[in-house]
Amino acid sequence: LRPHPPAAPRMVAVLSGKAGPVFTLALRRDGAMSIAPVGHVKPPPGKVWQLWAVAGGEKPVPIGFVAATGTTLPPDRMPADLRKPEILIAVTIEPPGGSPTGQPDTPIVFSGPILPLGAGA
């Protein structure tokens, strides 16, 4: 038996801030998402990076956290109706465990839209 390689990404995003790109994101066909930092970036001491999906004009939906070494989120972390092009993926800096209100409690520091990869996306 051979292990199956991870599915190729269907959509991607580059999350950036004022200083440039900070995270890359790959959304696979099965809905799993991999987020990796660009370089050696870390959240401030005692804080975490919280991920949000934001559809135009809607409230942000919390979808997980990003570790300094990168993170893979299972398909059920992001609602299926938000796994489409042009949905904004955003990162805020929150206390451990995430925003206590279920909505960002701090400004968005990094963001980028999900974009389809190739014609077969």
C-alpha positions in Angstrom: 0.0 0.0 0.0 1.3 3.4 -0.9 0.2 6.5 0.9 -1.8 8.9 -1.2 -0.2 12.4 -1.6 -2.4 15.3 -0.4 -4.9 16.5 -3.0 -3.7 19.4 -5.1 -5.0 22.8 -4.1 -8.1 24.1 -5.9 -7.8 27.6 -4.7 -5.1 29.7 -3.1 -4.6 33.0 -1.2 -1.7 35.2 -0.2 -2.5 37.0 3.1 -0.5 40.2 3.4 -0.3 43.3 5.5 1.6 46.6 5.3 5.0 44.9 5.2 4.0 42.4 2.4 3.0 38.7 2.2 2.9 36.9 5.5 0.9 33.7 4.9 0.1 31.5 1.9 -3.0 29.5 1.9 -4.1 26.4 -0.2 -7.7 25.2 -0.2 -8.0 21.7 -1.5 -11.0 20.2 -3.3 -12.0 18.3 -0.2 -12.2 21.6 1.7 -9.1 21.1 3.9 -7.0 24.2 4.1 -3.2 24.6 4.7 -1.8 27.9 5.9 1.9 28.5 6.1 3.8 31.6 7.2 6.3 33.2 4.8 9.6 33.4 6.7 9.9 33.4 10.5 6.9 35.4 11.8 5.2 34.9 15.1 2.3 36.5 16.9 3.0 38.9 19.8 3.8 37.2 23.1 0.7 35.9 24.8 -1.4 36.2 21.6 -2.6 34.0 18.8 -3.4 34.5 15.1 -7.1 33.8 14.5 -8.4 33.1 11.0 -11.7 34.4 9.6 -13.6 34.0 6.4 -15.4 37.1 5.3 -18.1 37.2 2.6 -18.9 40.6 1.2 -21.0 42.5 3.6 -21.4 39.6 6.1 -20.0 39.1 9.6 -16.7 37.3 9.7 -16.8 33.6 10.4 -14.1 32.2 12.7 -12.4 29.2 11.0 -9.3 28.5 13.1 -5.9 29.5 14.2 -2.5 29.7 12.5 0.6 28.3 14.3 4.0 29.9 13.6 5.0 26.6 11.9 1.9 26.5 9.7 -1.5 24.8 10.1 -3.7 22.4 8.3 -7.4 22.7 9.0 -9.9 19.9 8.3 -12.7 20.4 5.8 -15.3 21.0 8.4 -13.6 24.2 9.8 -14.8 26.4 6.9 -18.4 26.3 5.8 -18.9 25.0 2.3 -20.7 28.2 1.2 -17.5 30.1 2.0 -15.2 27.9 0.0 -15.4 29.9 -3.2 -13.4 32.5 -5.1 -13.2 36.1 -3.7 -14.0 35.1 -0.1 -11.6 37.2 2.0 -9.5 35.3 4.5 -8.4 37.5 7.3 -6.1 37.2 10.4 -6.5 39.1 13.6 -4.3 39.0 16.8 -6.4 37.7 19.6 -6.0 36.3 23.2 -5.2 32.6 23.6 -8.4 30.6 22.6 -9.5 33.3 20.2 -11.9 36.1 20.3 -14.3 35.8 23.3 -17.1 37.4 21.4 -17.0 35.2 18.3 -16.2 38.3 16.2 -12.8 40.0 15.7 -11.9 42.1 18.7 -8.9 43.6 17.1 -8.3 45.0 13.6 -7.5 42.7 10.7 -3.7 42.6 10.3 -3.4 40.3 7.3 -5.8 39.4 4.6 -6.3 38.2 1.0 -9.0 36.8 -1.3 -9.3 33.2 -2.2 -8.5 32.8 -5.9 -9.1 29.8 -8.2 -6.0 27.9 -9.4 -6.1 27.2 -13.2 -9.0 26.7 -15.5 -10.0 23.4 -13.9 -10.5 24.9 -10.5 
